[in-house]
């Protein structure tokens, strides 16, 4: 996804940490390796989220690198 994720509502559908699956809320912040959903910081590596029904596998890249791509 080449667009900004911050501010969008997302749900974690797959994660290496099974406790994180099902977390839903607004994306508050994003760094190279993490994403902050409702004040819960999750690792991006091997994590899949849905935004508006569309599955997105997160990449470990800075947001500005992803948008320029």
C-alpha positions as CSV (number, residue, x, y, z in Angstrom):
1,X,0.0,0.0,0.0
2,X,1.5,3.3,-1.1
3,X,-0.8,5.5,1.0
4,X,-0.5,6.8,4.5
5,X,-1.8,4.4,7.1
6,X,-1.9,6.8,10.1
7,X,-5.5,7.7,11.0
8,X,-7.1,4.7,9.3
9,X,-9.0,2.0,11.2
10,X,-7.4,-1.4,11.0
11,X,-7.8,-4.9,12.4
12,X,-4.9,-7.3,12.9
13,X,-5.8,-10.6,11.2
14,X,-2.5,-12.5,11.4
15,X,0.5,-11.9,13.6
16,X,3.5,-14.0,14.9
17,X,2.3,-12.9,18.4
18,X,-1.2,-14.6,18.6
19,X,-2.2,-12.3,21.5
20,X,-2.2,-9.4,19.0
21,X,-4.7,-11.0,16.6
22,X,-8.1,-9.3,16.7
23,X,-6.8,-6.0,17.9
24,X,-8.8,-3.3,16.1
25,X,-8.7,0.5,16.1
26,X,-7.1,3.6,14.7
27,X,-3.5,3.6,13.6
28,X,-1.9,6.2,15.7
29,X,1.8,6.0,14.7
30,X,4.0,4.0,12.4
31,X,7.8,3.5,12.4
32,X,10.1,1.3,10.4
33,X,9.5,-1.8,12.5
34,X,6.4,-1.0,14.5
35,X,2.8,0.1,14.1
36,X,0.7,1.6,17.0
37,X,-3.0,0.6,17.0
38,X,-5.0,2.0,19.9
39,X,-1.8,2.6,22.0
40,X,-0.7,-1.0,21.5
41,X,2.7,-1.2,19.7
42,X,2.9,-4.2,17.4
43,X,5.8,-5.4,15.3
44,X,5.3,-5.1,11.5
45,X,7.3,-8.2,10.6
46,X,5.0,-11.0,9.4
47,X,1.9,-9.1,10.4
48,X,-1.3,-8.8,8.3
49,X,-4.0,-6.2,8.8
50,X,-7.2,-5.3,7.1
51,X,-8.3,-1.8,6.2
52,X,-11.7,-1.4,4.7
53,X,-11.9,-5.1,4.0
54,X,-8.6,-5.2,2.2
55,X,-5.8,-7.4,3.5
56,X,-2.4,-5.7,3.8
57,X,0.8,-7.5,4.7
58,X,3.0,-5.0,6.5
59,X,6.6,-4.4,5.3
60,X,9.4,-3.3,7.5
61,X,10.0,0.0,5.8
62,X,9.7,3.6,7.0
63,X,6.4,5.2,6.0
64,X,8.2,7.7,3.8
65,X,10.1,5.0,1.9
66,X,6.8,3.1,1.2
67,X,5.0,6.2,-0.1
68,X,7.9,7.1,-2.4
69,X,8.0,3.6,-3.9
